[in-house]
Amino acid sequence: NAGVTQTPKFQVLKTGQSMTLQCAQDMNHNSMYWYRQDPGMGLRLIYYSASEGTTDKGEVPNGYNVSRLNKREFSLRLESAAPSQTSVYFCASSVQAPGTGELFFGEGSRLTVL
Amino acid sequence: GENVEQHPSTLSVQEGDSAVIKCTYSDSASNYFPWYKQELGKRPQLIIDIRSNVGEKKDQRIAVTLNKTAKHFSLHITETQPEDSAVYFCAASFQGAQKLVFGQGTRLTINP
């Protein structure tokens, strides 16, 4: 089992460009998440999907959109990238409902916006 | 609001000594408190968690204690080893919003 797989691992964008981060899990988990990690800020929730067909905003949703394509896949889109979105992005999944059980993280995607 | 404060931000201990990291949370309805370990360049991984109906939980050299009245919980690592060097994150659930909020992280360094 691969667990949680996210692509790309590294990306450099110019301000205003768009891109999509892809995430897939093969553990048959119901819930999926996107977090960003910045130095000294911990992990902050951008969006989550409690089940296929639903998405909800987290702590820092501005500037992002998500799509829960099916049970396995949850993508994060930056429509017009800004330098403030330079960060490491982690996708995660859980078998339990959000906030109630273990999160399984992907390896992370390092995004730099110039 | 939903807030988790974690202290200290950095901690350095001698190998074999104990390390303690503390977190406070804002919502008295929070009922799930996990701890994650993130080694350099790696993904965060769960090391231990506790639910609000339990005051303490142990797993070999690590333990977590919860004080619901004071709204704080702590991670205790005994007999520290070099492989314990990592960043540790606490988190708390926020019931109404169905989500987990993380603390800012503690960088633990074990000195040989």
Chai-1 contact restraints between the chains, C-beta under 6 A:
chainA,res_idxA,chainB,res_idxB,connection_type,confidence,min_distance_angstrom,max_distance_angstrom,comment,restraint_id
A,G40,B,Q104,contact,1.0,0.0,6.0,A-B,restraint_1
A,G42,B,F89,contact,1.0,0.0,6.0,A-B,restraint_2
A,G42,B,F102,contact,1.0,0.0,6.0,A-B,restraint_3
A,G42,B,G103,contact,1.0,0.0,6.0,A-B,restraint_4
A,G42,B,Q104,contact,1.0,0.0,6.0,A-B,restraint_5
A,G42,B,G105,contact,1.0,0.0,6.0,A-B,restraint_6
A,L43,B,F102,contact,1.0,0.0,6.0,A-B,restraint_7
A,L45,B,K99,contact,1.0,0.0,6.0,A-B,restraint_8
A,P98,B,Q98,contact,1.0,0.0,6.0,A-B,restraint_9
A,P98,B,K99,contact,1.0,0.0,6.0,A-B,restraint_10
A,G99,B,S93,contact,1.0,0.0,6.0,A-B,restraint_11
A,G99,B,Q98,contact,1.0,0.0,6.0,A-B,restraint_12
A,G99,B,K99,contact,1.0,0.0,6.0,A-B,restraint_13
A,G99,B,L100,contact,1.0,0.0,6.0,A-B,restraint_14
A,T100,B,Y32,contact,1.0,0.0,6.0,A-B,restraint_15
A,E102,B,L46,contact,1.0,0.0,6.0,A-B,restraint_16
A,F105,B,R43,contact,1.0,0.0,6.0,A-B,restraint_17
A,F105,B,P44,contact,1.0,0.0,6.0,A-B,restraint_18
A,E107,B,R43,contact,1.0,0.0,6.0,A-B,restraint_19
